[in-house]
Amino acid sequence: MEPRNNTKISKLLLLGLSEEIELQSLISGLFLSMYLITVFGNLLIILAVSSGSHLHIPIYFFLSNLSFVDICFISTTIPKMLWNVQMQSQVITYEGCITQMYFYILFGALDDFLLAVMAYDRYVAICHPLHYTVIMNPWLCGCLVLASWIISAVYSLLHSLMVLHLSFCSDLEIHHFFCETKQLVQLACYNTFLNDTTLCFGAVIMGGGPLTGILYSYSKIVSSICGISSAHGKYKAFSTCVSHLSIVSLFYFSGLGVYLSSAATHSSHSSATGSVMYTVVTPMLTPFIYSLRNKDIKRALKRFFGMESLFGMETFIKGPFSLELKKCP
């Protein structure tokens, strides 16, 4: 099949999760509900952190950034999918596809880095509580977030530019509900060894690097917690990490599951279905995981909506600042 230059491509087709009309309506309603819950829930986290003066500490600064990124992450894919279902169309323009891919990679990488930064914050809070405010100063927190944005933007731009230089054939159907990089590369007519290598190398560096930092941080945290004599002290220290650990597990295990299932079955449909976990479900669950057991967040939300008097005053617990833990080895 003769390749044609990618500059002549005007549109591609997103086949979505199902081509059955009956299922499309059900999927559309389900995804609209999850999208609204995600946006509303993460906006509440941002409002709680910005309005609660007692939440103006590093961990909640990173959490509000994670919530903002999650809103952007899910907004790169779901609105277009819902629009296509509503209009009974599968078309996405070539420019729109590249743009969607760029922002999808950008916000996905940012999620990765912010989770690693939050793990470092927990390490400092538990292993070096007396130096926490000195180490996690506003300048360092800002630099960590800024560095995450810059690295993610450069990484995303690299992939986008490499795809722009590909030539495509007449088959321009993407078996996914968004322009996923691997699916787009597979449509190319000539050898994509460089793109495939970059994808694998990037996944190892951008995924493995932050994950290594998270595992190292928690190895030190576990070591520190084991040095606490009282069971109550151990519980109190570990409880400050439960929410973050839950999000990390969801993000990495869902991503790993998608990769392993697609590699084993070579099915684009199973990959698209599995990717719902880390593109939709994880951002939706983030505000619930961080707010259900977090008294600080609940207190800030009650105060923001003027409901504190209805529920009674809750005792403010500082968390990491009140811990007196054994210093990490």
N, C-alpha and C positions, 0 to 999 in steps of 0.2 A: 504494500500500500504506500502510495507516494505521500510523503509528509508535506504539509503546507506551513507557511510561515505564521507564527503566532500573532502577528500584527493584524492578520485578516480575520481573526476570531472575534466574533461579536457577542456570542452567548454560549452558555453551557447549560446542561440539564441536571438538576438535582433530583434524583429519583426518590429520595426520602427514605422513611422507614418501611413504608408499605404503599403499594400502588392500588390497593382496594379502596374504593370510594367509601364504603361503610366504615372501615378502620381509620381512614384519614380523618373523619369527623370526630371520632373518639379520641384519636391521638392529638388532634388539634385542641380539643377541650382540656385534655389532661395537661398538655404542655403549656397552654395559656394559664391554667391554674398554678402550675409550678413556677412559671415565670413571674407572675404577680406576687406569689408568696416570697420568692427569692428577693425581688426588688424591694418589696415592703419590709421584709424582715431585716435585710441588710441596711436599709435606710434608717430603721429604728436603732440599730447598733450605732450608726454614725451620729444620729441625733443624740443618743444617750451619752456617748463619749464627749461630744462637743458641748453639751449643756451641763454635764456633771463635772464640777470643778475637782471632785475627788477622783475622777477618772483621767485626769490630765497627767498620766504617768506613762512610761514607755510601752508597757505591754498593751495598753488600750489604744495608744497611738498607732501601734502596728496593727491592732485588730481593726481599727477604723479604716486603715489603708487596705487591709485584706477585704473588708466588706465592700469598699468602693471598687476594688479590682474584680470581685466576684460579680457585682452588678454589671460591670463592663464586659466581663467574660461571657456571661450568659446572653447579654444583649447583642453580641456579635453574630449569634447563630439563630436563636429562637424567633425573634421578630420576622426575619426573612422567611423562615420555615412556615410560620403562621400565615404570613402574607400569601405565600405560594398556595397553601391549602385553601385559603379563603377565595383566592382568585382562580383556583383550579388550574394552576400553572406550575411548571417545573423549571422555568427559565430563570437564570441569573446571568447578568452581563459578565463579560470577561474581566472588565475593570472592577466590577463589584465582587467577583470571585477572588481576585488577587487582594483587594482591600480587606475582605472578610478573613482571608487566610493570614494576612499580616497581623491584624488585631487579635485573631484567635491565638496565634503563637505568642504575641506580645503579652497578653493577659494570662495565658497559661504559664509562661515562664515567670511572670511576676508572682503568681500564686506560689510557685515553687520556691522562689527566693524569699518571699515574705514568711513562709512557714519555717525556713531555715533561720531567718533573723529572729523569729519569735522563740525558736528553740534555744538560740544563744541567750536571749533575754531571760528565759527560765533558768538556764545554767548559771548565769551571773546572780540572779535573785536567790537561788537556793544554795549555791556553792560559795558565793561571796556576798552575803547579805549586808554586811557592814560597809562594803564598798560599792553597793549597787547604784546609789544615786551619783556617785563620782564617775563610775565606769559608763553607765548608761545615761550620759548627759544629753541634753537636747541636740548639741552639735553632732555627736556620734549617731544618734537616732536618725537625724535628718540625712546624714551622709550614707547610712546603710540603705535607707529607702531610695535616695537619689541614685546610688550605685546600682540598685536592683532595676530601676527604670532604664538606666543607660545601657546596661548589659543586655537586658531583655529587648530593648528597641533595636540595638545593633544586630543581635541574633536573629530577630524577626525580619529585619531588613535584608540580611544575607540570604535567607531562604526565599524571600519574595523576589529578589533580583535574579536568583538562580532559576526560579520557575519562569520568570519573564523571558529568559533566553531559550526556553524550550520550544520546539515545533511540534504541533499536534496534528493528529490524523482526523478523519471525518467522524470517528466515534467520540463524541464529547459528552457522554453520559457518566455522571459521578454517582456511584452507588452509596450515597450518604445524604444526610439532611443539611450538610454544610460543606464548604470547600476545604476538605481535609487535605493536607499537603501530600501525603503518601498517595492518596487516590488521584490527585491531580497529576503527580509525576508519572503515574502508571499509564496515563493517557498519551504520553509523548510517543512519537514515532521512532525515535532513534535511541541509541544507548544512553541510559540514564545512570551510568555507574557513578559519576561524580555527585549527582544529586542524592543517590541512595547512600553513598558513603558519608556525605555531609549530614544526612538525616540520622544515620546510626551514630556517627561521631558526636553530633550535637546532642542526641538523646542521652548518651553516656555522660558527657560533660555537664550539660544543663540539668539533667535529672540526677545523675550520680553524685555530682559535686555537692549540691544542697543536701541530698539524702545522707551523704557521709558526714556532713556537719551536724545534721540532726541526730544521727546515731552516736556520734562522739559526745555531743552535749548531753544526751540522755544516759550514756554510760557513766559520765561524771556525776550526773544527778542521782542515779541509782546508787553509786558508790557513796555519795554524801548521805543519802537517806538511810542506807544500811548502818551508818555510823551514829544514828540517833537512837538513844536508849529507850525512850518511851514510845508506846504504840500510837498514842495520840499525836505525838510530834511527827511520826512517820506518815500518818494519815493526812495530817494538815499539810505537810510538804508535798506529798504526792497529789493531793486534791487540786493544787495550783497548776498541775500539768495535765490533768485528765482531759480537759476540753481540747487543748492543743494536740494531744496524742490522738484523740478521736478523729480530728480533722486530717491529720497527717496520714493515719491509717486508711481513711476513706479515699483520700486523694491518690496515694501511691498504690494501694492494693487494687483499686478500680482501674487505674492506668495500666498496671502490670497485667491485670486480668484481660483487658482488651488486647494488649500486645500478644499474650500467650495464646488466647483463643483465635485471634486472626492468623497467627503463625501456624497453629495446629490445623485449622480447618480451611485456611486460605479463602474464607468467605467474607466478602465485603459487607454482607447484611449483618453477620454476627458482630463485626467490628463496629458498624454503625449503631447497633442496638446496645452494645457494651459501652460505647463512648458516652451514652446518655448518663451513665453513673457519674463521671467526673466533669462533664460539661453542664449538667443540669442538677442532678441530685445533690452532689457535694456542696455547690454554692447555696442550694436551698436549705440544707441542714445546718450550715455554719451558724446562722443567728440563733437557731434553737439550741444547739449544743453549747454555745457560749452564754446563753441567757437563762436557761432553765435552772441551772445550779449555781448561778453567779449572783450573789446578793447585791453586789455593787451595781451591776447592769440593771437589775430589777428595781433597785432603789432609784437610780437615775431616770428610768422610764416612768416610774410612778410620779416622781417629782415633775418631769416634763409635762405629763398629762394632767397634773394637779390632782393625783389620786392618792397621794401619800397619806392624807388624813383618813382616807377610807380604810386603808390597810394597817394603819398604825406605824409608828416609828420603828425601823429596824436598826439593830446595832451595827455600826460600821466597823468592818474588820479590814485592816490594811493588807492582810495577805503576806506578800513577800517581805514587807518591811518589818513585820513582827516576828519573823522566823529567827531563831537562834540555833543555827545548824553548824555541824562540824565542817570545817573548811575542807574543800576537795583536795585530794592528794595531788 
